[in-house]
């Protein structure tokens, strides 16, 4: 089984690459979807949010926009929120990987924005970074709901330098070059990986904790 991570700054095309892997038959997992599941279904998480951010609770549910506004520009509050979410995400990925091994899945793809920043990169066979021109990145982000240039800059500052990410990734895809380019790149990556499977397996998995 191959386990691949897609990472990169906000609005650089991670979701698009994830969808293209899904189109090619891979099992794919979005961090956003996993986080939404925690927000909507995790009672322990709801209890903690109620305790730490009571203003984010509306009609016995977490108002995600209000919570986002509360932690915006407040690094202490943001870290408190991350300390609640990230351990749960790690547990969920562990469960998915174990299930994939038991079910002989050929390919698992995880989209993880802060892969290197949260130091969880060592569990993957292969790491793909997305990138695009800064102006295109801004345009993509500002088309989303409840965004602003101030929020864009705040979120962008959470990431390590691109040069450091690219150096520690196996491949980089510039999504600004179009869908055909990215799909062709993914197909090449899969073929390259298949030819070098055992080399990557030994390189990435020798310290893997989730086997």
Residue frames as a rotation matrix with the C-alpha (Angstrom) as fourth column:
UNK 1
0.574 0.819 0.000 0.00
0.819 -0.574 0.000 0.00
0.000 0.000 -1.000 0.00
UNK 2
-0.511 -0.697 0.503 1.21
0.701 -0.677 -0.226 3.48
0.499 0.237 0.834 -0.89
UNK 3
0.431 0.596 -0.678 0.49
0.866 -0.485 0.125 6.40
-0.254 -0.641 -0.725 1.46
UNK 4
-0.423 -0.533 0.733 0.90
0.780 -0.626 -0.005 9.85
0.461 0.570 0.680 -0.07
UNK 5
0.069 0.393 -0.917 0.53
0.737 -0.639 -0.219 13.31
-0.672 -0.661 -0.333 1.48
UNK 6
0.005 0.002 1.000 -0.42
0.777 -0.629 -0.003 16.45
0.629 0.777 -0.004 -0.41
UNK 7
0.180 -0.010 -0.984 0.64
0.828 -0.538 0.157 19.67
-0.531 -0.843 -0.089 1.27
UNK 8
-0.512 -0.367 0.776 1.07
0.735 -0.655 0.175 23.33
0.445 0.660 0.606 0.44
UNK 9
-0.971 0.119 -0.205 -0.07
0.010 -0.846 -0.534 26.81
-0.237 -0.521 0.820 1.31
UNK 10
-0.155 0.987 -0.033 -3.72
0.300 0.015 -0.954 27.79
-0.941 -0.158 -0.298 1.40
UNK 11
0.698 0.623 -0.353 -5.42
-0.148 -0.357 -0.922 28.08
-0.701 0.696 -0.157 -2.03
UNK 12
-0.255 -0.829 -0.497 -2.55
-0.816 -0.090 0.570 26.50
-0.518 0.551 -0.654 -3.95
UNK 13
0.041 0.399 -0.916 -4.65
-0.917 0.380 0.124 23.66
0.397 0.835 0.381 -5.37
UNK 14
-0.830 -0.382 0.407 -4.39
-0.534 0.754 -0.381 20.85
-0.162 -0.534 -0.830 -2.81
UNK 15
-0.101 0.888 0.449 -8.08
-0.320 0.398 -0.860 19.95
-0.942 -0.231 0.243 -3.11
UNK 16
0.561 0.263 -0.785 -7.83
-0.811 -0.016 -0.585 19.86
-0.166 0.965 0.205 -6.90
UNK 17
-0.410 -0.786 -0.462 -4.88
-0.798 0.554 -0.235 17.46
0.441 0.273 -0.855 -6.77
UNK 18
-0.732 0.215 0.646 -6.79
-0.381 0.657 -0.651 15.34
-0.564 -0.723 -0.399 -4.24
UNK 19
0.344 0.937 -0.055 -9.80
-0.506 0.136 -0.852 15.17
-0.791 0.321 0.521 -6.57
UNK 20
0.347 -0.274 -0.897 -7.58
-0.904 0.157 -0.398 14.12
0.250 0.949 -0.193 -9.47
UNK 21
-0.808 -0.580 0.104 -6.09
-0.581 0.752 -0.311 11.30
0.102 -0.311 -0.945 -7.43
UNK 22
-0.329 0.785 0.525 -9.66
-0.301 0.440 -0.846 10.23
-0.895 -0.436 0.091 -6.60
UNK 23
0.519 0.497 -0.695 -10.47
-0.778 -0.062 -0.625 10.32
-0.354 0.866 0.354 -10.33
UNK 24
-0.104 -0.677 -0.729 -7.56
-0.826 0.467 -0.316 7.91
0.554 0.569 -0.607 -10.91
UNK 25
0.378 0.441 -0.814 -8.98
-0.073 0.890 0.449 5.46
0.923 -0.111 0.369 -8.35
UNK 26
-0.691 -0.690 -0.216 -7.15
0.197 0.107 -0.974 6.35
0.696 -0.716 0.062 -5.14
UNK 27
0.365 0.701 -0.613 -8.80
0.856 0.007 0.517 6.52
0.367 -0.713 -0.597 -1.71
UNK 28
-0.445 -0.534 0.719 -8.58
0.338 -0.844 -0.418 10.18
0.829 0.057 0.556 -0.70
UNK 29
0.269 0.452 -0.850 -9.01
0.957 -0.030 0.287 12.01
0.105 -0.891 -0.441 2.60
UNK 30
0.022 -0.142 0.990 -9.40
0.260 -0.955 -0.143 15.76
0.965 0.261 0.016 3.01
UNK 31
-0.808 -0.351 -0.474 -8.33
0.548 -0.150 -0.823 17.45
0.218 -0.924 0.313 6.23
UNK 32
-0.793 0.565 0.230 -11.22
-0.571 -0.820 0.045 19.91
0.214 -0.096 0.972 5.84
UNK 33
0.083 0.866 -0.493 -13.74
-0.453 0.473 0.755 17.08
0.887 0.160 0.432 5.66
UNK 34
-0.165 -0.221 -0.961 -12.18
0.639 0.719 -0.275 15.34
0.752 -0.659 0.022 8.64
UNK 35
-0.981 -0.185 -0.064 -12.25
0.175 -0.678 -0.714 18.59
0.089 -0.712 0.697 10.65
UNK 36
-0.459 0.882 0.108 -15.90
-0.738 -0.446 0.506 19.16
0.495 0.152 0.856 9.71
UNK 37
0.135 0.474 -0.870 -16.70
0.087 0.869 0.487 15.68
0.987 -0.141 0.076 10.99
UNK 38
-0.615 -0.425 -0.665 -15.04
0.702 0.091 -0.707 16.54
0.361 -0.901 0.242 14.31
UNK 39
-0.944 0.267 0.194 -17.01
-0.307 -0.926 -0.220 19.80
0.120 -0.268 0.956 14.56
UNK 40
-0.228 0.959 -0.168 -20.31
-0.788 -0.081 0.610 18.10
0.571 0.272 0.775 13.83
UNK 41
0.506 0.507 -0.697 -20.00
-0.232 0.859 0.457 14.76
0.831 -0.070 0.553 15.61
UNK 42
-0.319 -0.726 -0.609 -17.34
0.477 0.432 -0.765 14.79
0.819 -0.535 0.209 18.33
UNK 43
0.706 0.708 -0.031 -19.03
0.350 -0.311 0.883 15.43
0.616 -0.634 -0.467 21.69
UNK 44
0.346 -0.672 -0.655 -15.73
0.874 -0.024 0.485 15.73
-0.342 -0.741 0.579 23.57
UNK 45
-0.655 -0.583 0.481 -14.58
0.736 -0.635 0.234 18.41
0.169 0.507 0.845 21.12
UNK 46
0.047 0.775 0.630 -17.90
0.332 -0.607 0.722 20.24
0.942 0.176 -0.286 21.47
UNK 47
0.776 0.239 -0.584 -17.53
0.608 -0.040 0.793 20.20
0.167 -0.970 -0.176 25.25
UNK 48
-0.115 -0.925 -0.363 -14.01
0.909 -0.245 0.337 21.64
-0.400 -0.291 0.869 25.06
UNK 49
-0.625 -0.051 0.779 -15.05
0.546 -0.741 0.390 24.38
0.557 0.669 0.492 22.64
UNK 50
0.472 0.870 0.141 -17.96
0.398 -0.354 0.847 25.26
0.787 -0.344 -0.513 24.93
UNK 51
0.626 -0.312 -0.715 -15.48
0.744 -0.035 0.667 25.59
-0.233 -0.950 0.210 27.79
UNK 52
-0.343 -0.925 -0.164 -12.76
0.781 -0.378 0.498 27.53
-0.522 0.043 0.852 25.96
UNK 53
-0.999 0.000 0.036 -14.79
0.024 -0.758 0.652 29.52
0.027 0.653 0.757 23.42
UNK 54
-0.478 0.878 -0.040 -18.35
0.583 0.283 -0.762 29.84
-0.657 -0.387 -0.646 24.73
UNK 55
-0.106 0.434 -0.895 -19.09
-0.425 -0.833 -0.353 32.70
-0.899 0.343 0.273 22.32
UNK 56
-0.773 -0.254 -0.581 -18.64
-0.632 0.242 0.736 30.26
-0.046 0.937 -0.347 19.43
UNK 57
-0.850 0.514 0.119 -21.65
0.489 0.852 -0.186 28.19
-0.197 -0.100 -0.975 20.52
UNK 58
-0.666 0.695 -0.271 -24.96
-0.732 -0.679 0.055 29.00
-0.146 0.235 0.961 18.87
UNK 59
0.367 0.918 -0.149 -28.13
-0.924 0.378 0.057 26.92
0.108 0.116 0.987 19.29
UNK 60
0.549 -0.212 0.809 -26.11
-0.391 0.790 0.473 24.08
-0.739 -0.576 0.351 20.84
UNK 61
0.767 -0.405 0.498 -23.81
0.641 0.531 -0.555 23.91
-0.040 0.744 0.667 17.81
UNK 62
-0.128 -0.884 -0.449 -20.36
0.551 -0.440 0.709 25.28
-0.824 -0.157 0.544 17.00
UNK 63
0.942 0.315 -0.116 -20.56
0.113 -0.623 -0.774 28.34
-0.317 0.716 -0.622 14.78
UNK 64
0.338 -0.887 0.315 -17.39
0.901 0.401 0.163 27.82
-0.271 0.228 0.935 12.74
UNK 65
0.207 -0.239 0.949 -17.28
0.543 -0.778 -0.314 31.34
0.814 0.580 -0.031 11.35
UNK 66
0.830 0.150 0.538 -17.62
-0.312 -0.674 0.669 32.83
0.463 -0.723 -0.513 14.83
UNK 67
0.809 -0.584 0.059 -14.92
0.311 0.512 0.801 30.50
-0.498 -0.630 0.596 16.14
UNK 68
0.206 -0.734 0.647 -12.66
0.956 0.011 -0.293 31.46
0.208 0.679 0.704 13.24
UNK 69
0.415 0.013 0.910 -13.18
0.107 -0.994 -0.034 35.14
0.903 0.111 -0.414 14.04
UNK 70
0.982 0.004 0.191 -12.34
-0.188 -0.148 0.971 34.51
0.032 -0.989 -0.144 17.71
UNK 71
0.544 -0.823 0.163 -8.97
0.526 0.486 0.698 32.92
-0.653 -0.294 0.698 16.96
UNK 72
0.549 -0.312 0.775 -8.12
0.702 -0.331 -0.631 35.27
0.454 0.890 0.037 14.08
UNK 73
0.158 -0.647 0.746 -5.03
-0.145 -0.762 -0.631 37.30
0.977 -0.008 -0.214 15.03
UNK 74
0.478 -0.032 0.878 -4.98
-0.878 -0.031 0.477 35.61
0.012 -0.999 -0.043 18.46
UNK 75
-0.122 -0.635 -0.763 -2.14
-0.630 0.643 -0.435 33.12
0.767 0.428 -0.479 18.31
UNK 76
-0.849 -0.154 0.505 -2.74
-0.516 0.449 -0.729 31.80
-0.115 -0.880 -0.461 21.83
UNK 77
0.065 0.961 0.268 -6.39
-0.648 0.244 -0.721 31.03
-0.759 -0.127 0.639 21.03
UNK 78
0.470 0.052 -0.881 -5.40
-0.839 0.334 -0.429 29.51
0.272 0.941 0.201 17.69
UNK 79
-0.577 -0.758 -0.303 -2.91
-0.578 0.642 -0.504 27.19
0.577 -0.115 -0.809 19.37
UNK 80
-0.617 0.440 0.653 -5.55
-0.536 0.373 -0.758 26.14
-0.576 -0.817 0.006 21.90
UNK 81
0.486 0.839 -0.246 -7.89
-0.733 0.237 -0.637 25.24
-0.476 0.490 0.730 19.05
UNK 82
0.216 -0.497 -0.840 -5.15
-0.769 0.443 -0.460 23.39
0.601 0.746 -0.287 17.15
UNK 83
-0.778 -0.562 0.281 -4.24
-0.602 0.542 -0.587 21.43
0.177 -0.626 -0.760 20.28
UNK 84
-0.128 0.819 0.560 -7.81
-0.542 0.415 -0.731 20.14
-0.831 -0.397 0.390 20.35
UNK 85
0.700 0.539 -0.469 -8.08
-0.644 0.195 -0.739 19.30
-0.307 0.820 0.483 16.65
UNK 86
0.128 -0.721 -0.681 -4.70
-0.913 0.182 -0.365 17.92
0.387 0.668 -0.635 15.57
UNK 87
-0.739 -0.368 0.564 -4.47
-0.582 0.770 -0.260 14.98
-0.339 -0.521 -0.784 18.01
UNK 88
0.130 0.877 0.463 -7.93
-0.231 0.481 -0.846 13.88
-0.964 0.003 0.265 16.83
UNK 89
0.685 0.049 -0.727 -6.88
-0.723 -0.071 -0.687 14.17
-0.085 0.996 -0.013 13.20
UNK 90
-0.367 -0.911 -0.186 -3.77
-0.906 0.396 -0.151 12.09
0.211 0.113 -0.971 13.87
UNK 91
-0.546 0.257 0.797 -5.85
-0.337 0.804 -0.490 9.36
-0.767 -0.536 -0.352 15.53
UNK 92
0.564 0.824 -0.050 -8.27
-0.332 0.171 -0.927 9.33
-0.756 0.539 0.371 12.59
UNK 93
0.388 -0.495 -0.777 -5.43
-0.895 0.000 -0.446 9.03
0.221 0.869 -0.443 10.05
UNK 94
-0.671 -0.632 0.389 -3.97
-0.722 0.677 -0.146 6.19
-0.171 -0.378 -0.910 12.08
UNK 95
-0.117 0.731 0.672 -7.31
-0.191 0.647 -0.738 4.36
-0.975 -0.214 0.064 11.92
UNK 96
0.743 0.407 -0.532 -7.60
-0.548 -0.087 -0.832 4.95
-0.385 0.909 0.158 8.17
UNK 97
-0.035 -0.858 -0.512 -4.09
-0.961 0.169 -0.217 3.67
0.273 0.485 -0.831 7.49
UNK 98
-0.709 -0.189 0.679 -4.60
-0.487 0.828 -0.277 0.55
-0.510 -0.527 -0.680 9.60
UNK 99
0.288 0.901 0.325 -7.89
-0.168 0.382 -0.909 -0.12
-0.943 0.208 0.261 7.83
UNK 100
0.621 -0.110 -0.776 -6.21
-0.779 -0.198 -0.595 0.39
-0.088 0.974 -0.209 4.48
UNK 101
-0.508 -0.860 -0.055 -3.50
-0.860 0.510 -0.033 -2.12
0.057 0.030 -0.998 5.32
UNK 102
-0.530 0.375 0.761 -6.08
-0.214 0.809 -0.547 -4.70
-0.821 -0.452 -0.349 6.43
UNK 103
0.514 0.850 0.120 -8.17
-0.003 0.142 -0.990 -4.17
-0.858 0.508 0.076 3.29
UNK 104
-0.179 -0.721 0.670 -5.18
0.742 0.348 0.573 -4.19
-0.646 0.599 0.473 0.92
UNK 105
0.861 0.410 -0.299 -5.84
0.170 -0.789 -0.590 -0.71
-0.478 0.458 -0.750 -0.41
UNK 106
0.376 -0.744 0.552 -3.41
0.912 0.192 -0.363 0.19
0.164 0.640 0.750 -3.17
UNK 107
-0.579 -0.556 0.596 -3.25
0.536 -0.811 -0.236 3.93
0.615 0.183 0.767 -2.65
UNK 108
0.409 0.630 -0.661 -4.21
0.907 -0.363 0.215 6.27
-0.105 -0.687 -0.719 0.22
UNK 109
-0.395 -0.486 0.780 -3.94
0.589 -0.785 -0.192 10.01
0.705 0.384 0.596 -0.34
UNK 110
0.248 0.414 -0.876 -4.14
0.933 -0.346 0.101 12.54
-0.261 -0.842 -0.472 2.52
UNK 111
0.142 -0.149 0.979 -4.44
0.402 -0.895 -0.194 16.29
0.904 0.421 -0.067 2.02
UNK 112
0.482 -0.094 -0.871 -2.65
0.870 -0.069 0.488 17.94
-0.106 -0.993 0.049 4.96
UNK 113
0.836 -0.104 0.539 -1.95
0.141 -0.908 -0.394 21.70
0.531 0.405 -0.744 4.76
UNK 114
0.526 -0.628 0.573 0.43
-0.826 -0.538 0.168 21.96
0.203 -0.562 -0.802 7.75
UNK 115
0.888 -0.155 -0.432 2.22
0.110 0.986 -0.128 18.66
0.446 0.066 0.893 7.20
UNK 116
-0.030 -0.995 -0.093 5.75
0.537 0.062 -0.841 19.90
0.843 -0.075 0.533 7.90
UNK 117
-0.242 -0.025 0.970 4.71
-0.511 -0.846 -0.149 22.56
0.824 -0.532 0.192 10.37
UNK 118
0.553 0.543 0.632 3.08
-0.828 0.271 0.491 19.91
0.095 -0.795 0.599 12.61
UNK 119
-0.402 -0.910 0.100 5.96
-0.915 0.403 -0.011 17.47
-0.030 -0.096 -0.995 12.01
UNK 120
0.230 0.512 0.828 3.90
-0.368 0.833 -0.413 14.52
-0.901 -0.210 0.380 10.79
UNK 121
0.436 -0.074 -0.897 5.68
-0.898 -0.098 -0.428 14.06
-0.057 0.992 -0.109 7.45
UNK 122
-0.534 -0.843 0.068 7.67
-0.835 0.538 0.114 10.93
-0.133 0.003 -0.991 8.37
UNK 123
-0.265 0.486 0.833 4.74
-0.188 0.821 -0.539 8.53
-0.946 -0.300 -0.127 8.13
UNK 124
0.714 0.641 -0.282 4.24
-0.343 -0.031 -0.939 8.96
-0.610 0.767 0.197 4.37
UNK 125
0.330 -0.554 0.764 5.82
0.735 0.658 0.160 7.13
-0.592 0.509 0.625 1.45
UNK 126
-0.463 -0.365 0.808 5.69
0.848 -0.446 0.284 10.18
0.257 0.817 0.517 -0.77
UNK 127
-0.008 0.418 -0.909 5.07
0.574 -0.742 -0.346 13.90
-0.819 -0.524 -0.233 -0.25
UNK 128
-0.231 0.052 0.972 3.70
0.911 -0.339 0.235 16.21
0.342 0.939 0.031 -2.94
UNK 129
-0.450 0.078 -0.890 3.74
0.450 -0.841 -0.301 19.99
-0.771 -0.536 0.343 -2.51
UNK 130
0.327 0.583 0.744 1.39
0.942 -0.262 -0.209 22.28
0.073 0.769 -0.635 -4.41
UNK 131
-0.465 -0.433 -0.772 2.27
0.444 -0.869 0.220 25.79
-0.766 -0.241 0.596 -5.44
UNK 132
0.326 0.438 0.838 1.08
0.935 -0.280 -0.217 28.57
0.140 0.854 -0.501 -7.75
UNK 133
-0.500 -0.498 0.708 1.81
0.448 -0.849 -0.281 32.21
0.741 0.176 0.648 -8.38
UNK 134
-0.852 0.087 -0.517 1.13
0.477 -0.279 -0.833 34.42
-0.217 -0.956 0.196 -5.37
UNK 135
-0.772 0.584 -0.253 -1.41
-0.616 -0.785 0.068 36.58
-0.159 0.209 0.965 -7.21
UNK 136
-0.310 0.648 -0.696 -3.36
-0.389 0.582 0.715 33.51
0.868 0.492 0.072 -8.32
UNK 137
-0.623 0.020 -0.782 -3.24
0.627 0.610 -0.484 32.15
0.467 -0.792 -0.392 -4.78
UNK 138
-0.906 0.283 -0.316 -4.76
0.010 -0.731 -0.682 35.40
-0.424 -0.621 0.659 -3.46
UNK 139
-0.569 0.717 -0.403 -7.45
-0.784 -0.324 0.530 35.41
0.249 0.618 0.746 -6.15
UNK 140
-0.368 0.403 -0.838 -8.45
0.080 0.911 0.404 31.84
0.926 0.082 -0.368 -5.35
UNK 141
-0.737 0.035 -0.675 -8.62
0.667 0.197 -0.719 32.50
0.108 -0.980 -0.169 -1.62
UNK 142
-0.881 0.347 -0.322 -10.58
-0.183 -0.878 -0.443 35.76
-0.436 -0.331 0.837 -1.89
UNK 143
-0.543 0.726 -0.422 -13.27
-0.531 0.092 0.842 34.02
0.650 0.682 0.336 -3.97
UNK 144
-0.555 0.310 -0.772 -14.18
0.581 0.809 -0.093 31.94
0.595 -0.500 -0.629 -0.92
UNK 145
0.506 0.830 0.235 -16.81
0.307 -0.428 0.850 32.96
0.806 -0.358 -0.472 1.61
UNK 146
0.997 0.022 -0.070 -15.92
0.073 -0.345 0.936 35.09
-0.004 -0.938 -0.345 4.65
UNK 147
0.240 -0.969 0.051 -12.40
0.969 0.243 0.040 35.93
-0.051 0.040 0.998 3.50
UNK 148
0.986 -0.070 -0.151 -10.23
-0.077 -0.996 -0.043 39.02
-0.147 0.054 -0.988 3.48
UNK 149
0.485 -0.875 -0.015 -6.70
-0.078 -0.026 -0.997 39.96
0.871 0.484 -0.080 2.55
UNK 150
0.023 -0.440 0.897 -5.92
-0.949 -0.293 -0.120 40.33
0.316 -0.849 -0.424 6.24
UNK 151
0.633 0.267 0.727 -7.02
-0.535 0.829 0.161 36.74
-0.560 -0.491 0.667 6.91
UNK 152
0.939 -0.320 -0.127 -5.07
0.068 0.533 -0.843 35.57
0.338 0.783 0.522 3.88
UNK 153
0.151 -0.943 0.295 -1.86
-0.459 -0.332 -0.824 37.08
0.876 -0.011 -0.483 5.23
UNK 154
0.134 -0.036 0.990 -2.51
-0.984 0.116 0.138 35.73
-0.120 -0.993 -0.019 8.73
UNK 155
0.861 0.246 0.444 -3.02
-0.218 0.969 -0.115 32.18
-0.459 0.003 0.888 7.46
UNK 156
0.815 -0.569 -0.109 -0.11
0.009 0.201 -0.980 32.39
0.579 0.797 0.169 5.02
UNK 157
0.113 -0.803 0.585 2.24
-0.810 -0.415 -0.413 33.28
0.575 -0.428 -0.698 7.86
UNK 158
0.582 0.176 0.794 1.49
-0.689 0.625 0.367 29.93
-0.432 -0.761 0.485 9.53
UNK 159
0.986 -0.148 0.076 3.45
0.165 0.814 -0.557 28.05
0.021 0.561 0.827 6.86
UNK 160
0.199 -0.979 -0.043 7.16
0.396 0.040 0.917 27.35
-0.896 -0.200 0.396 6.62
UNK 161
-0.104 -0.323 -0.941 9.09
-0.681 -0.666 0.304 28.93
-0.725 0.673 -0.151 3.75
UNK 162
0.831 0.486 -0.272 8.32
-0.512 0.474 -0.717 27.43
-0.219 0.735 0.642 0.36
UNK 163
0.162 -0.858 -0.487 11.98
-0.780 0.191 -0.596 26.65
0.604 0.477 -0.638 -0.27
UNK 164
-0.642 -0.366 0.674 12.05
-0.741 0.519 -0.425 24.51
-0.194 -0.772 -0.605 2.88
UNK 165
0.258 0.827 0.499 8.84
-0.499 0.556 -0.664 22.68
-0.827 -0.078 0.557 1.93
UNK 166
0.784 0.036 -0.620 10.00
-0.608 0.243 -0.756 22.01
0.124 0.969 0.212 -1.61
UNK 167
-0.229 -0.968 -0.102 13.35
-0.871 0.251 -0.423 20.71
0.435 -0.008 -0.900 -0.37
UNK 168
-0.748 -0.050 0.662 11.62
-0.518 0.667 -0.535 18.20
-0.415 -0.743 -0.525 1.89
UNK 169
0.426 0.900 0.091 8.99
-0.539 0.333 -0.773 17.12
-0.727 0.280 0.627 -0.65
UNK 170
-0.222 -0.457 0.861 9.42
0.395 0.765 0.508 14.45
-0.892 0.453 0.010 -3.29
UNK 171
-0.473 0.154 0.868 7.50
0.856 -0.152 0.494 16.34
0.208 0.976 -0.060 -5.95
UNK 172
-0.541 0.356 -0.762 6.09
0.112 -0.867 -0.485 19.83
-0.833 -0.348 0.430 -6.49
UNK 173
-0.301 0.535 0.789 3.11
0.953 0.158 0.257 20.57
0.013 0.830 -0.558 -8.74
UNK 174
-0.917 0.058 -0.394 2.42
-0.043 -0.998 -0.046 24.10
-0.396 -0.025 0.918 -9.96
UNK 175
-0.282 0.908 0.311 -1.38
0.778 0.406 -0.480 24.12
-0.562 0.106 -0.821 -10.18
UNK 176
0.114 0.273 -0.955 -1.26
-0.215 -0.932 -0.292 27.45
-0.970 0.239 -0.048 -11.98
UNK 177
-0.781 -0.495 -0.381 -0.32
-0.482 0.091 0.871 25.55
-0.396 0.864 -0.310 -15.13
UNK 178
-0.166 0.842 -0.513 -3.81
-0.946 0.009 0.323 24.08
0.277 0.539 0.796 -15.52
UNK 179
0.456 0.503 0.735 -5.74
-0.732 0.681 -0.012 20.88
-0.507 -0.532 0.678 -14.86
UNK 180
0.942 -0.109 -0.317 -4.22
-0.151 0.707 -0.691 18.91
0.300 0.698 0.650 -17.73
UNK 181
0.040 -0.994 0.105 -0.72
-0.495 -0.111 -0.862 19.67
0.868 -0.018 -0.496 -16.47
UNK 182
-0.242 -0.127 0.962 -1.51
-0.968 0.094 -0.231 18.62
-0.061 -0.987 -0.146 -12.90
UNK 183
0.744 0.564 0.357 -3.26
-0.529 0.825 -0.201 15.40
-0.408 -0.040 0.912 -13.99
UNK 184
0.736 -0.559 -0.381 -0.32
-0.118 0.449 -0.886 14.48
0.666 0.697 0.265 -16.23
UNK 185
-0.197 -0.833 0.518 2.05
-0.739 -0.221 -0.637 15.21
0.645 -0.507 -0.572 -13.32
UNK 186
0.155 0.347 0.925 0.08
-0.904 0.428 -0.009 12.91
-0.399 -0.835 0.380 -11.01
UNK 187
0.974 0.211 -0.085 0.18
-0.227 0.853 -0.470 10.08
-0.026 0.477 0.879 -13.55
UNK 188
0.331 -0.931 -0.155 3.96
-0.240 0.076 -0.968 10.49
0.912 0.358 -0.198 -13.87
UNK 189
-0.227 -0.387 0.894 4.34
-0.942 -0.148 -0.303 10.52
0.249 -0.910 -0.331 -10.09
UNK 190
0.599 0.525 0.605 2.38
-0.662 0.749 0.005 7.27
-0.450 -0.403 0.796 -9.73
UNK 191
0.919 -0.298 -0.258 4.50
0.008 0.669 -0.743 5.58
0.394 0.681 0.617 -12.42
UNK 192
0.030 -0.958 0.285 7.71
-0.487 -0.262 -0.833 6.89
0.873 -0.114 -0.474 -10.87
UNK 193
-0.006 0.030 1.000 6.66
-0.995 0.101 -0.009 5.68
-0.102 -0.994 0.030 -7.46
UNK 194
0.889 0.409 0.206 5.78
-0.384 0.911 -0.150 2.22
-0.249 0.054 0.967 -8.76
UNK 195
0.637 -0.723 -0.267 9.26
0.016 0.359 -0.933 1.89
0.771 0.590 0.240 -10.30
UNK 196
-0.418 -0.852 0.316 10.92
-0.252 -0.225 -0.941 2.99
0.873 -0.473 -0.121 -7.05
UNK 197
0.557 0.828 0.059 8.52
-0.265 0.110 0.958 1.39
0.787 -0.549 0.281 -4.54
UNK 198
0.654 -0.282 -0.702 11.00
0.668 0.651 0.361 -0.48
0.355 -0.705 0.614 -2.39
UNK 199
-0.505 -0.841 0.196 13.46
0.652 -0.520 -0.552 2.39
0.566 -0.151 0.810 -2.25
UNK 200
-0.349 0.462 0.815 10.71
-0.435 -0.850 0.296 4.74
0.830 -0.252 0.498 -1.06
UNK 201
0.676 0.642 -0.361 9.30
-0.021 0.506 0.862 2.08
0.736 -0.575 0.356 1.24
UNK 202
0.218 -0.682 -0.698 12.60
0.913 0.395 -0.100 1.68
0.344 -0.616 0.709 3.06
UNK 203
-0.681 -0.543 0.492 13.27
0.408 -0.839 -0.361 5.41
0.609 -0.045 0.792 3.07
UNK 204
-0.335 0.638 0.693 9.90
-0.529 -0.736 0.422 6.56
0.780 -0.225 0.584 4.41
UNK 205
0.584 0.795 -0.165 8.72
-0.377 0.445 0.812 3.61
0.719 -0.412 0.560 6.47
UNK 206
-0.209 -0.712 -0.671 11.75
0.279 0.614 -0.739 2.58
0.937 -0.341 0.070 8.51
UNK 207
-0.990 -0.112 -0.086 10.53
0.116 -0.295 -0.949 4.70
0.081 -0.949 0.305 11.45
UNK 208
-0.420 0.898 0.128 6.80
-0.394 -0.307 0.866 4.48
0.817 0.314 0.483 10.67
UNK 209
-0.906 0.071 0.416 4.72
-0.403 0.149 -0.903 4.21
-0.126 -0.986 -0.106 13.84
UNK 210
-0.130 0.991 0.043 1.35
-0.859 -0.091 -0.504 3.39
-0.496 -0.103 0.862 12.33
UNK 211
-0.519 -0.095 -0.849 2.06
-0.655 0.683 0.324 0.04
0.549 0.724 -0.417 10.67
